[in-house]
Amino acid sequence: MQSPKAESGAHDHVFLGADHARNERRTWAVIALTAAMMVGEIVAGIAFGSMALLADGIHMATHAGALTIAALAYLYARRHAHDPVFGFGTGKVGDLAGFASAVILAVFALGIAAESVSRLIDPIAIRFNEAIAVAVLGLGVNLLSAFLLHQGGHDHGHSHGHSHGHDHGHGHDHGHAHHHHAHDTRDNNLRSAYFHVLADALTSVLAILGLLAGRAYGWVWMDPIMGIAGSIVIARWSWTLMRDAGAVLLDTLPDEDLHAHIAGRIEEDGDRLADFHLWRVGPGHMAAILSIETDRPEPPAYYKQKLAGLPQLSHLTVEVAPRG
């Protein structure tokens, strides 16, 4: 079935994050790094008969798969950004991918915990020098990947200052205010990729500490203990990402301050909001639907102007009805 054509002159609903293109490029770069490390470890493990190298290479493959989900989400959202089939654009594709990736991260944490408990109960011989070398190499790759994906300091506030208002003559107005500000511009898709490389880096650091202690003092049990500690931290990251991405997917209230500002501006002259919905449609983009009851009805554009300049309000629908 073909997609319906956009009406002539109709506004689009492109609600991608301000750094969408940059984040997509960096995610693909990290996939290349992870895949190269993965192939190198698997080949070396087979060639040199090293189970440590082979196991870590297979483990890297799971993260490469999760990172690929993030990259494909960026690609899909960008290519379908103007597709009218998506009523409010493709800005939430990244949140869907982030949620899926959080589930994978949770499974990864459970796997580490189970393997660590197994090794506590039934310890195995560890080739310390080789295992430490693998962990150090993996840590280097993961730190470089984390640097590429790090979002801190890169949230930009952009106020485009233009809108597309459509007054249909029936008390309705659909407006695009396109105001981006620094708060609530988190890209859950990028966060999922970042958490995956952080999880790898954390397991490498804890493994190095446990292996060094084991080699120096014969504490073979330190390695699985560190694994259990790492699994707890990774599970916490997974829950945080799952909670945040799930909240966006379920259209929970994204910003209480913005909600209060909108209500305050509309009701300051005695008008009443009979119905009010505010939700996130993409990183840095909010949509709102307002149903206003008033004794002095004005055109929808009047109320839209009242909300001009509010942060992130990218899509606004206004309905006006006489009170009583």
C-alpha positions in Angstrom: 0.0 0.0 0.0 1.4 3.4 -1.0 1.8 6.2 1.5 -0.8 9.0 1.2 0.5 12.1 -0.5 1.0 15.2 1.5 -1.5 17.9 0.7 -0.3 20.8 -1.4 1.1 23.5 0.8 0.8 21.3 4.0 3.5 21.8 6.6 5.8 18.9 7.4 6.5 17.3 10.7 10.3 17.0 10.9 11.1 16.6 14.6 14.6 15.2 14.5 17.2 16.3 17.0 19.5 19.2 16.2 22.5 16.9 16.2 20.8 14.0 14.3 23.3 13.9 11.4 26.3 14.2 13.6 25.1 11.5 16.0 24.4 9.2 13.1 27.9 9.6 11.7 29.5 9.0 15.0 27.5 5.9 15.7 28.6 4.4 12.4 32.2 5.2 13.2 31.9 3.5 16.6 30.4 0.4 14.9 33.4 0.3 12.6 35.7 0.4 15.6 33.8 -2.2 17.5 33.6 -4.5 14.4 37.3 -4.2 13.8 38.1 -5.1 17.4 35.6 -8.0 17.3 37.0 -9.5 14.1 40.6 -9.1 15.3 39.9 -10.8 18.6 37.9 -13.7 17.0 40.6 -14.3 14.4 43.4 -14.1 17.0 41.6 -16.3 19.4 41.1 -19.0 16.7 44.7 -18.6 15.5 46.4 -18.7 18.9 43.9 -21.0 20.6 43.0 -18.3 23.2 39.5 -18.7 24.7 39.9 -15.3 26.4 40.3 -13.6 23.0 37.6 -15.6 21.4 35.1 -15.0 24.2 35.7 -11.3 24.3 35.4 -11.1 20.5 31.9 -12.8 20.7 31.0 -10.5 23.5 31.9 -7.5 21.3 29.6 -8.9 18.6 26.6 -8.4 20.9 27.5 -4.7 21.4 28.1 -4.3 17.7 24.6 -5.6 17.1 23.1 -3.1 19.6 25.0 -0.2 18.1 23.8 -1.2 14.7 20.2 -0.9 15.9 21.0 2.7 17.0 22.6 3.5 13.6 19.7 2.1 11.6 17.2 4.0 13.7 19.0 7.3 12.7 19.0 6.2 9.1 15.3 5.3 9.1 14.2 8.4 10.9 16.2 10.6 8.5 15.0 8.9 5.3 11.3 8.9 6.4 11.3 12.4 8.1 9.0 13.8 5.4 6.8 10.7 5.0 3.2 11.8 5.8 2.4 8.3 7.0 4.0 9.4 10.3 1.5 11.8 11.8 4.0 13.4 14.1 7.2 12.6 12.2 9.9 10.1 13.0 11.4 11.8 16.0 10.5 8.9 18.3 12.2 6.2 16.2 15.3 6.9 18.3 13.4 6.4 21.5 12.0 3.1 20.2 15.6 1.9 19.3 16.8 3.2 22.7 14.2 1.1 24.5 15.1 -2.0 22.6 18.8 -1.4 23.2 18.1 -1.0 26.9 16.5 -4.4 27.0 19.6 -5.9 25.3 21.7 -4.1 27.9 19.7 -5.7 30.7 20.2 -9.1 29.2 23.9 -8.4 28.9 23.9 -7.5 32.7 22.1 -10.7 33.6 24.6 -12.7 31.5 27.6 -11.2 33.2 26.0 -11.8 36.6 25.2 -15.5 35.8 28.6 -16.2 34.5 30.3 -14.5 37.5 28.2 -16.5 40.0 29.1 -19.7 38.0 32.8 -18.8 38.3 32.5 -18.1 42.0 31.0 -21.6 42.5 33.3 -23.4 40.1 36.5 -21.3 39.5 38.4 -21.9 36.3 42.1 -21.4 35.6 42.9 -17.8 34.3 45.7 -17.0 32.0 46.3 -13.6 33.7 48.8 -11.9 31.3 46.8 -12.7 28.2 43.5 -11.7 29.8 44.9 -8.4 31.1 46.2 -7.6 27.6 42.8 -8.2 26.0 41.1 -6.1 28.7 43.5 -3.2 28.2 43.0 -3.3 24.4 39.3 -3.5 24.8 39.3 -0.6 27.2 41.2 1.6 24.8 38.7 0.9 22.0 35.8 1.6 24.3 37.2 4.9 25.7 37.7 6.1 22.1 34.1 5.0 21.3 32.8 6.8 24.4 34.6 10.0 23.4 33.0 9.9 20.0 29.5 9.4 21.4 29.7 11.7 24.4 26.9 14.2 24.2 27.9 16.4 27.1 28.4 20.0 26.0 26.9 19.4 22.6 23.2 20.3 23.2 22.6 23.4 21.3 19.7 25.8 21.7 18.3 27.1 18.5 15.4 29.5 18.2 14.3 29.5 14.6 11.7 32.2 15.1 9.3 31.1 12.4 6.0 29.2 12.5 3.5 27.8 10.1 0.0 28.5 11.3 -3.1 27.2 9.6 -6.4 28.7 10.6 -9.2 26.7 9.1 -12.0 29.0 10.1 -13.4 26.7 12.7 -11.6 27.8 15.8 -8.7 25.4 15.1 -5.1 26.3 14.5 -2.1 24.0 13.9 1.1 25.8 14.4 4.8 25.0 14.3 6.7 27.3 16.6 10.1 25.5 16.1 11.9 26.6 19.3 14.8 24.5 20.5 16.4 25.0 23.8 19.1 23.2 25.7 16.9 21.3 28.2 15.1 18.0 27.4 17.0 17.6 24.1 18.4 14.2 25.2 18.7 11.8 22.4 17.8 8.4 23.9 19.1 6.6 20.8 22.6 8.1 21.3 22.4 7.5 25.0 21.7 3.8 24.3 24.9 3.5 22.1 26.8 5.5 24.7 25.7 3.2 27.6 26.7 0.1 25.6 30.3 1.3 25.1 30.4 2.5 28.8 29.2 -0.9 29.8 32.1 -2.5 27.9 34.6 0.1 29.3 33.3 -0.6 32.9 33.6 -4.4 32.5 37.2 -3.9 31.1 38.2 -1.7 34.0 36.7 -4.1 36.6 38.3 -7.0 34.8 41.7 -5.4 34.8 41.4 -4.7 38.6 40.2 -8.2 39.4 42.9 -9.8 37.2 45.7 -7.7 38.6 44.6 -8.7 42.1 44.3 -12.3 41.1 47.8 -12.3 39.5 49.5 -10.5 42.5 47.8 -12.2 45.4 46.2 -15.3 44.0 42.7 -14.0 44.6 41.0 -15.8 41.7 37.6 -14.9 43.2 38.2 -11.2 42.6 37.5 -11.5 38.9 33.9 -12.8 39.3 33.2 -10.4 42.2 34.1 -7.5 39.9 31.9 -9.1 37.3 28.9 -9.0 39.7 29.6 -5.4 40.6 29.7 -4.4 36.9 26.4 -6.2 36.2 24.7 -4.2 38.9 25.9 -0.9 37.5 25.0 -1.9 33.9 21.5 -3.0 35.1 21.0 0.4 36.6 22.0 2.1 33.4 19.6 -0.2 31.5 16.7 0.7 33.8 17.4 4.5 33.5 17.4 4.3 29.7 14.3 2.0 29.6 12.4 4.4 31.9 13.3 7.5 29.9 12.7 6.1 26.5 9.5 4.4 27.7 8.2 7.6 29.0 8.6 9.3 25.6 7.0 6.3 23.8 4.0 6.4 26.2 3.6 10.2 25.8 4.0 11.0 29.5 4.3 14.7 30.5 7.8 15.6 29.4 8.3 19.0 31.1 6.2 20.2 34.1 7.7 23.7 33.9 6.7 24.1 30.2 3.2 22.7 31.0 2.8 25.3 33.8 4.0 28.2 31.6 1.6 27.3 28.8 -1.3 27.0 31.2 -0.4 30.3 32.9 -0.2 32.3 29.7 -3.5 30.9 28.4 -5.5 31.4 31.6 -4.0 34.7 32.8 -7.0 36.6 31.4 -9.7 34.4 32.8 -9.8 31.9 30.0 -9.9 28.2 30.9 -8.1 25.2 29.5 -10.8 22.5 29.1 -8.3 20.0 27.7 -4.5 20.2 27.4 -2.0 17.7 26.2 1.7 18.1 26.0 4.1 15.4 24.8 7.5 15.0 23.2 7.7 14.2 19.5 11.5 14.2 19.2 14.7 15.4 20.9 14.1 19.1 21.7 10.6 19.1 20.2 7.3 19.3 22.0 3.7 19.1 20.7 0.7 20.5 22.4 -3.1 20.4 21.9 -5.1 23.1 23.7 -8.9 23.3 24.0 -9.8 26.7 25.4 -13.1 27.8 26.9 -13.6 31.6 27.0 -16.2 34.3 27.3 -14.4 36.4 24.7 -13.4 34.1 21.9 -10.5 35.2 19.8 -9.0 33.6 16.6 -6.7 30.7 17.3 -3.7 32.8 16.1 -4.3 35.1 19.1 -3.7 32.3 21.6 -0.8 31.0 19.6 0.9 34.4 19.8 0.6 34.2 23.6 2.8 31.1 23.5 5.4 32.5 21.1 8.9 32.0 22.4 8.2 29.1 24.8 11.0 26.6 24.5 10.7 23.5 22.3 7.1 24.1 21.4 7.4 22.8 17.8 3.8 21.8 17.1 0.7 23.5 18.4 -3.0 22.8 17.8 -5.6 25.2 19.3 -9.3 24.9 19.6 -11.4 27.7 20.9 -15.0 27.4 22.2 -17.4 29.9 23.9 -17.9 29.2 27.6 -21.1 27.7 28.6 
